[in-house]
Amino acid sequence: MDGDEKKMLEDTFELAQDNNKMLKHIRNSQRWASLMRVIYWAIIIAASVGSYYFIQPYITEAQKIMKDSGTALDKVKSVFPQ
């Protein structure tokens, strides 16, 4: 192997090492992005469930009021037939 071939081989080896470093960095970034995406959706889902848990008594009370108002309306209709 003469000097030019050896230089080309060394340059190729250095490029391969640089590429390997860049690829490892890219893969690491992808892993972090995936983890952040999972955490993001976990927060969204937890906030939704928490909101429902917090608002659920108000929803139940509103349903009760609607049911009672329907019953009261039926009583009024029975008192004043058409």
N, CA, C and O atoms as a Tinker XYZ file with bonds, in Angstrom:
   328  protein
     1  N      0.856000   -1.164000    0.000000    73     2
     2  CA     0.000000    0.000000    0.000000    64     1     3
     3  C      0.907000    1.233000    0.000000    63     2     4     5
     4  O      1.760000    1.401000    0.872000    81     3
     5  N      0.700000    2.076000   -0.987000    73     3     6
     6  CA     1.525000    3.272000   -1.060000    64     5     7
     7  C      0.920000    4.398000   -0.214000    63     6     8     9
     8  O     -0.116000    4.201000    0.420000    81     7
     9  N      1.537000    5.542000   -0.199000    73     7    10
    10  CA     1.139000    6.662000    0.663000    64     9    11
    11  C     -0.239000    7.211000    0.347000    63    10    12    13
    12  O     -0.987000    7.569000    1.256000    81    11
    13  N     -0.591000    7.282000   -0.956000    73    11    14
    14  CA    -1.903000    7.823000   -1.335000    64    13    15
    15  C     -3.040000    6.913000   -0.869000    63    14    16    17
    16  O     -4.063000    7.375000   -0.365000    81    15
    17  N     -2.838000    5.633000   -1.048000    73    15    18
    18  CA    -3.879000    4.688000   -0.624000    64    17    19
    19  C     -4.044000    4.708000    0.889000    63    18    20    21
    20  O     -5.159000    4.644000    1.405000    81    19
    21  N     -2.917000    4.796000    1.593000    73    19    22
    22  CA    -2.981000    4.838000    3.053000    64    21    23
    23  C     -3.687000    6.111000    3.516000    63    22    24    25
    24  O     -4.484000    6.063000    4.453000    81    23
    25  N     -3.410000    7.239000    2.883000    73    23    26
    26  CA    -4.057000    8.521000    3.223000    64    25    27
    27  C     -5.553000    8.442000    2.954000    63    26    28    29
    28  O     -6.359000    8.910000    3.759000    81    27
    29  N     -5.925000    7.849000    1.823000    73    27    30
    30  CA    -7.341000    7.711000    1.494000    64    29    31
    31  C     -8.045000    6.810000    2.512000    63    30    32    33
    32  O     -9.178000    7.085000    2.905000    81    31
    33  N     -7.385000    5.750000    2.931000    73    31    34
    34  CA    -7.945000    4.833000    3.918000    64    33    35
    35  C     -8.118000    5.536000    5.265000    63    34    36    37
    36  O     -9.138000    5.355000    5.930000    81    35
    37  N     -7.148000    6.322000    5.664000    73    35    38
    38  CA    -7.247000    7.059000    6.924000    64    37    39
    39  C     -8.362000    8.096000    6.851000    63    38    40    41
    40  O     -9.121000    8.264000    7.805000    81    39
    41  N     -8.461000    8.790000    5.721000    73    39    42
    42  CA    -9.535000    9.770000    5.549000    64    41    43
    43  C    -10.908000    9.099000    5.593000    63    42    44    45
    44  O    -11.847000    9.616000    6.198000    81    43
    45  N    -11.005000    7.965000    4.956000    73    43    46
    46  CA   -12.263000    7.222000    4.963000    64    45    47
    47  C    -12.613000    6.773000    6.375000    63    46    48    49
    48  O    -13.771000    6.833000    6.788000    81    47
    49  N    -11.598000    6.321000    7.113000    73    47    50
    50  CA   -11.813000    5.894000    8.497000    64    49    51
    51  C    -12.296000    7.069000    9.356000    63    50    52    53
    52  O    -13.214000    6.910000   10.160000    81    51
    53  N    -11.683000    8.242000    9.190000    73    51    54
    54  CA   -12.107000    9.430000    9.942000    64    53    55
    55  C    -13.538000    9.823000    9.582000    63    54    56    57
    56  O    -14.326000   10.170000   10.462000    81    55
    57  N    -13.874000    9.770000    8.306000    73    55    58
    58  CA   -15.241000   10.083000    7.885000    64    57    59
    59  C    -16.239000    9.093000    8.466000    63    58    60    61
    60  O    -17.335000    9.473000    8.879000    81    59
    61  N    -15.858000    7.828000    8.497000    73    59    62
    62  CA   -16.740000    6.809000    9.064000    64    61    63
    63  C    -16.954000    7.064000   10.556000    63    62    64    65
    64  O    -18.067000    6.897000   11.055000    81    63
    65  N    -15.910000    7.464000   11.270000    73    63    66
    66  CA   -16.054000    7.776000   12.692000    64    65    67
    67  C    -16.955000    8.989000   12.898000    63    66    68    69
    68  O    -17.814000    8.990000   13.779000    81    67
    69  N    -16.753000   10.025000   12.075000    73    67    70
    70  CA   -17.610000   11.209000   12.177000    64    69    71
    71  C    -19.067000   10.865000   11.880000    63    70    72    73
    72  O    -19.973000   11.330000   12.572000    81    71
    73  N    -19.287000   10.059000   10.861000    73    71    74
    74  CA   -20.647000    9.640000   10.529000    64    73    75
    75  C    -21.272000    8.847000   11.673000    63    74    76    77
    76  O    -22.448000    9.019000   11.993000    81    75
    77  N    -20.478000    7.985000   12.276000    73    75    78
    78  CA   -20.980000    7.191000   13.392000    64    77    79
    79  C    -21.384000    8.094000   14.555000    63    78    80    81
    80  O    -22.428000    7.873000   15.169000    81    79
    81  N    -20.579000    9.102000   14.867000    73    79    82
    82  CA   -20.909000   10.045000   15.937000    64    81    83
    83  C    -22.208000   10.787000   15.611000    63    82    84    85
    84  O    -23.081000   10.930000   16.468000    81    83
    85  N    -22.327000   11.253000   14.375000    73    83    86
    86  CA   -23.534000   11.981000   13.974000    64    85    87
    87  C    -24.767000   11.087000   14.037000    63    86    88    89
    88  O    -25.826000   11.515000   14.495000    81    87
    89  N    -24.630000    9.855000   13.579000    73    87    90
    90  CA   -25.768000    8.932000   13.603000    64    89    91
    91  C    -26.186000    8.598000   15.032000    63    90    92    93
    92  O    -27.377000    8.480000   15.320000    81    91
    93  N    -25.213000    8.446000   15.923000    73    91    94
    94  CA   -25.538000    8.198000   17.327000    64    93    95
    95  C    -26.266000    9.399000   17.927000    63    94    96    97
    96  O    -27.217000    9.239000   18.692000    81    95
    97  N    -25.815000   10.589000   17.578000    73    95    98
    98  CA   -26.456000   11.800000   18.068000    64    97    99
    99  C    -27.902000   11.902000   17.551000    63    98   100   101
   100  O    -28.814000   12.244000   18.303000    81    99
   101  N    -28.092000   11.606000   16.282000    73    99   102
   102  CA   -29.432000   11.652000   15.690000    64   101   103
   103  C    -30.344000   10.635000   16.360000    63   102   104   105
   104  O    -31.493000   10.941000   16.678000    81   103
   105  N    -29.840000    9.440000   16.573000    73   103   106
   106  CA   -30.657000    8.400000   17.210000    64   105   107
   107  C    -31.004000    8.778000   18.647000    63   106   108   109
   108  O    -32.125000    8.551000   19.103000    81   107
   109  N    -30.041000    9.354000   19.352000    73   107   110
   110  CA   -30.294000    9.808000   20.719000    64   109   111
   111  C    -31.364000   10.901000   20.724000    63   110   112   113
   112  O    -32.238000   10.913000   21.590000    81   111
   113  N    -31.295000   11.806000   19.770000    73   111   114
   114  CA   -32.303000   12.859000   19.662000    64   113   115
   115  C    -33.680000   12.269000   19.383000    63   114   116   117
   116  O    -34.680000   12.732000   19.932000    81   115
   117  N    -33.733000   11.251000   18.534000    73   115   118
   118  CA   -35.015000   10.596000   18.242000    64   117   119
   119  C    -35.589000    9.933000   19.486000    63   118   120   121
   120  O    -36.798000    9.986000   19.710000    81   119
   121  N    -34.751000    9.318000   20.286000    73   119   122
   122  CA   -35.221000    8.683000   21.523000    64   121   123
   123  C    -35.795000    9.718000   22.479000    63   122   124   125
   124  O    -36.853000    9.504000   23.070000    81   123
   125  N    -35.092000   10.847000   22.632000    73   123   126
   126  CA   -35.594000   11.904000   23.497000    64   125   127
   127  C    -36.908000   12.470000   22.966000    63   126   128   129
   128  O    -37.820000   12.761000   23.740000    81   127
   129  N    -37.005000   12.626000   21.655000    73   127   130
   130  CA   -38.242000   13.138000   21.073000    64   129   131
   131  C    -39.396000   12.165000   21.319000    63   130   132   133
   132  O    -40.509000   12.594000   21.622000    81   131
   133  N    -39.146000   10.881000   21.193000    73   131   134
   134  CA   -40.184000    9.887000   21.461000    64   133   135
   135  C    -40.604000    9.923000   22.922000    63   134   136   137
   136  O    -41.795000    9.867000   23.227000    81   135
   137  N    -39.651000   10.015000   23.814000    73   135   138
   138  CA   -39.956000   10.082000   25.237000    64   137   139
   139  C    -40.775000   11.334000   25.552000    63   138   140   141
   140  O    -41.743000   11.263000   26.309000    81   139
   141  N    -40.404000   12.454000   24.993000    73   139   142
   142  CA   -41.140000   13.697000   25.229000    64   141   143
   143  C    -42.557000   13.616000   24.658000    63   142   144   145
   144  O    -43.493000   14.168000   25.237000    81   143
   145  N    -42.715000   12.932000   23.525000    73   143   146
   146  CA   -44.037000   12.761000   22.934000    64   145   147
   147  C    -44.924000   11.920000   23.852000    63   146   148   149
   148  O    -46.104000   12.224000   24.024000    81   147
   149  N    -44.363000   10.869000   24.438000    73   147   150
   150  CA   -45.126000   10.025000   25.366000    64   149   151
   151  C    -45.499000   10.827000   26.606000    63   150   152   153
   152  O    -46.635000   10.747000   27.073000    81   151
   153  N    -44.565000   11.592000   27.142000    73   151   154
   154  CA   -44.853000   12.411000   28.313000    64   153   155
   155  C    -45.914000   13.454000   27.987000    63   154   156   157
   156  O    -46.805000   13.702000   28.799000    81   155
   157  N    -45.833000   14.065000   26.816000    73   155   158
   158  CA   -46.819000   15.062000   26.383000    64   157   159
   159  C    -48.229000   14.464000   26.375000    63   158   160   161
   160  O    -49.161000   15.048000   26.927000    81   159
   161  N    -48.374000   13.301000   25.747000    73   159   162
   162  CA   -49.699000   12.687000   25.672000    64   161   163
   163  C    -50.158000   12.183000   27.029000    63   162   164   165
   164  O    -51.355000   12.201000   27.315000    81   163
   165  N    -49.243000   11.736000   27.865000    73   163   166
   166  CA   -49.619000   11.310000   29.221000    64   165   167
   167  C    -50.165000   12.491000   30.017000    63   166   168   169
   168  O    -51.133000   12.346000   30.763000    81   167
   169  N    -49.549000   13.650000   29.859000    73   167   170
   170  CA   -50.044000   14.844000   30.541000    64   169   171
   171  C    -51.415000   15.236000   30.007000    63   170   172   173
   172  O    -52.302000   15.587000   30.785000    81   171
   173  N    -51.602000   15.181000   28.689000    73   171   174
   174  CA   -52.894000   15.521000   28.096000    64   173   175
   175  C    -53.978000   14.584000   28.624000    63   174   176   177
   176  O    -55.051000   15.036000   29.022000    81   175
   177  N    -53.702000   13.293000   28.628000    73   175   178
   178  CA   -54.701000   12.312000   29.087000    64   177   179
   179  C    -54.961000   12.479000   30.579000    63   178   180   181
   180  O    -56.114000   12.435000   31.009000    81   179
   181  N    -53.916000   12.669000   31.372000    73   179   182
   182  CA   -54.088000   12.852000   32.818000    64   181   183
   183  C    -54.892000   14.117000   33.113000    63   182   184   185
   184  O    -55.737000   14.123000   34.009000    81   183
   185  N    -54.634000   15.180000   32.367000    73   183   186
   186  CA   -55.397000   16.421000   32.569000    64   185   187
   187  C    -56.865000   16.222000   32.200000    63   186   188   189
   188  O    -57.751000   16.762000   32.862000    81   187
   189  N    -57.123000   15.454000   31.154000    73   187   190
   190  CA   -58.506000   15.190000   30.752000    64   189   191
   191  C    -59.239000   14.382000   31.816000    63   190   192   193
   192  O    -60.369000   14.708000   32.180000    81   191
   193  N    -58.609000   13.350000   32.304000    73   191   194
   194  CA   -59.224000   12.514000   33.338000    64   193   195
   195  C    -59.405000   13.325000   34.620000    63   194   196   197
   196  O    -60.448000   13.236000   35.269000    81   195
   197  N    -58.411000   14.101000   34.981000    73   195   198
   198  CA   -58.509000   14.944000   36.173000    64   197   199
   199  C    -59.610000   15.970000   36.052000    63   198   200   201
   200  O    -60.331000   16.229000   37.015000    81   199
   201  N    -59.748000   16.558000   34.874000    73   199   202
   202  CA   -60.819000   17.529000   34.649000    64   201   203
   203  C    -62.179000   16.868000   34.783000    63   202   204   205
   204  O    -63.085000   17.423000   35.404000    81   203
   205  N    -62.321000   15.697000   34.208000    73   203   206
   206  CA   -63.598000   14.987000   34.329000    64   205   207
   207  C    -63.880000   14.658000   35.787000    63   206   208   209
   208  O    -65.013000   14.812000   36.242000    81   207
   209  N    -62.884000   14.213000   36.520000    73   207   210
   210  CA   -63.063000   13.875000   37.930000    64   209   211
   211  C    -63.493000   15.114000   38.721000    63   210   212   213
   212  O    -64.335000   15.019000   39.614000    81   211
   213  N    -62.916000   16.276000   38.395000    73   211   214
   214  CA   -63.236000   17.512000   39.089000    64   213   215
   215  C    -64.634000   18.018000   38.713000    63   214   216   217
   216  O    -65.361000   18.509000   39.576000    81   215
   217  N    -65.013000   17.905000   37.450000    73   215   218
   218  CA   -66.283000   18.451000   36.959000    64   217   219
   219  C    -67.436000   17.463000   37.107000    63   218   220   221
   220  O    -68.595000   17.869000   37.023000    81   219
   221  N    -67.159000   16.200000   37.322000    73   219   222
   222  CA   -68.186000   15.153000   37.370000    64   221   223
   223  C    -69.314000   15.447000   38.361000    63   222   224   225
   224  O    -70.468000   15.205000   38.008000    81   223
   225  N    -69.066000   15.951000   39.580000    73   223   226
   226  CA   -70.196000   16.256000   40.466000    64   225   227
   227  C    -71.128000   17.325000   39.896000    63   226   228   229
   228  O    -72.340000   17.267000   40.101000    81   227
   229  N    -70.569000   18.291000   39.187000    73   227   230
   230  CA   -71.392000   19.335000   38.583000    64   229   231
   231  C    -72.235000   18.766000   37.439000    63   230   232   233
   232  O    -73.387000   19.160000   37.255000    81   231
   233  N    -71.671000   17.862000   36.694000    73   231   234
   234  CA   -72.406000   17.219000   35.601000    64   233   235
   235  C    -73.556000   16.392000   36.177000    63   234   236   237
   236  O    -74.671000   16.427000   35.656000    81   235
   237  N    -73.285000   15.659000   37.238000    73   235   238
   238  CA   -74.322000   14.846000   37.876000    64   237   239
   239  C    -75.450000   15.736000   38.405000    63   238   240   241
   240  O    -76.628000   15.411000   38.255000    81   239
   241  N    -75.084000   16.841000   39.016000    73   239   242
   242  CA   -76.099000   17.772000   39.540000    64   241   243
   243  C    -76.917000   18.377000   38.399000    63   242   244   245
   244  O    -78.134000   18.517000   38.524000    81   243
   245  N    -76.275000   18.732000   37.305000    73   243   246
   246  CA   -77.003000   19.280000   36.153000    64   245   247
   247  C    -77.965000   18.246000   35.580000    63   246   248   249
   248  O    -79.085000   18.588000   35.200000    81   247
   249  N    -77.543000   16.984000   35.514000    73   247   250
   250  CA   -78.434000   15.928000   35.023000    64   249   251
   251  C    -79.637000   15.762000   35.954000    63   250   252   253
   252  O    -80.760000   15.559000   35.493000    81   251
   253  N    -79.401000   15.847000   37.242000    73   251   254
   254  CA   -80.485000   15.737000   38.218000    64   253   255
   255  C    -81.480000   16.889000   38.049000    63   254   256   257
   256  O    -82.693000   16.681000   38.087000    81   255
   257  N    -80.959000   18.100000   37.863000    73   255   258
   258  CA   -81.827000   19.270000   37.671000    64   257   259
   259  C    -82.645000   19.118000   36.393000    63   258   260   261
   260  O    -83.834000   19.436000   36.376000    81   259
   261  N    -82.021000   18.639000   35.332000    73   259   262
   262  CA   -82.757000   18.445000   34.068000    64   261   263
   263  C    -83.860000   17.407000   34.250000    63   262   264   265
   264  O    -84.964000   17.581000   33.733000    81   263
   265  N    -83.578000   16.345000   34.967000    73   263   266
   266  CA   -84.573000   15.305000   35.208000    64   265   267
   267  C    -85.715000   15.864000   36.050000    63   266   268   269
   268  O    -86.886000   15.623000   35.756000    81   267
   269  N    -85.370000   16.610000   37.098000    73   267   270
   270  CA   -86.402000   17.189000   37.960000    64   269   271
   271  C    -87.241000   18.213000   37.213000    63   270   272   273
   272  O    -88.451000   18.287000   37.425000    81   271
   273  N    -86.625000   19.002000   36.344000    73   271   274
   274  CA   -87.389000   19.991000   35.584000    64   273   275
   275  C    -88.324000   19.295000   34.592000    63   274   276   277
   276  O    -89.425000   19.782000   34.336000    81   275
   277  N    -87.902000   18.183000   34.045000    73   275   278
   278  CA   -88.785000   17.417000   33.160000    64   277   279
   279  C    -89.968000   16.859000   33.913000    63   278   280   281
   280  O    -91.089000   16.861000   33.404000    81   279
   281  N    -89.733000   16.381000   35.121000    73   279   282
   282  CA   -90.819000   15.867000   35.959000    64   281   283
   283  C    -91.770000   17.000000   36.326000    63   282   284   285
   284  O    -92.987000   16.817000   36.286000    81   283
   285  N    -91.239000   18.163000   36.682000    73   283   286
   286  CA   -92.073000   19.314000   37.028000    64   285   287
   287  C    -92.883000   19.760000   35.819000    63   286   288   289
   288  O    -94.049000   20.130000   35.962000    81   287
   289  N    -92.294000   19.731000   34.650000    73   287   290
   290  CA   -93.011000   20.124000   33.439000    64   289   291
   291  C    -94.149000   19.150000   33.153000    63   290   292   293
   292  O    -95.227000   19.568000   32.729000    81   291
   293  N    -93.927000   17.881000   33.376000    73   291   294
   294  CA   -94.995000   16.892000   33.203000    64   293   295
   295  C    -96.138000   17.138000   34.177000    63   294   296   297
   296  O    -97.301000   16.984000   33.803000    81   295
   297  N    -95.840000   17.517000   35.419000    73   295   298
   298  CA   -96.873000   17.834000   36.402000    64   297   299
   299  C    -97.680000   19.044000   35.973000    63   298   300   301
   300  O    -98.904000   19.066000   36.106000    81   299
   301  N    -96.982000   20.060000   35.451000    73   299   302
   302  CA   -97.671000   21.271000   34.987000    64   301   303
   303  C    -98.578000   20.925000   33.821000    63   302   304   305
   304  O    -99.704000   21.419000   33.751000    81   303
   305  N    -98.120000   20.101000   32.918000    73   303   306
   306  CA   -98.938000   19.700000   31.765000    64   305   307
   307  C   -100.166000   18.905000   32.206000    63   306   308   309
   308  O   -101.227000   19.013000   31.592000    81   307
   309  N   -100.027000   18.104000   33.269000    73   307   310
   310  CA  -101.183000   17.331000   33.734000    64   309   311
   311  C   -102.203000   18.224000   34.415000    63   310   312   313
   312  O   -103.392000   17.907000   34.404000    81   311
   313  N   -101.770000   19.344000   35.016000    73   311   314
   314  CA  -102.689000   20.267000   35.665000    64   313   315
   315  C   -103.451000   21.080000   34.615000    63   314   316   317
   316  O   -104.644000   21.344000   34.771000    81   315
   317  N   -102.768000   21.466000   33.567000    73   315   318
   318  CA  -103.379000   22.264000   32.500000    64   317   319
   319  C   -103.423000   21.464000   31.199000    63   318   320   321
   320  O   -102.568000   21.644000   30.331000    81   319
   321  N   -104.414000   20.581000   31.060000    73   319   322
   322  CA  -104.490000   19.830000   29.804000    64   321   323
   323  C   -104.877000   20.751000   28.654000    63   322   324   325
   324  O   -105.509000   21.787000   28.860000    81   323
   325  N   -104.507000   20.379000   27.489000    73   323   326
   326  CA  -104.823000   21.220000   26.309000    64   325   327
   327  C   -106.166000   20.922000   25.771000    63   326   328
   328  O   -106.587000   21.532000   24.789000    81   327
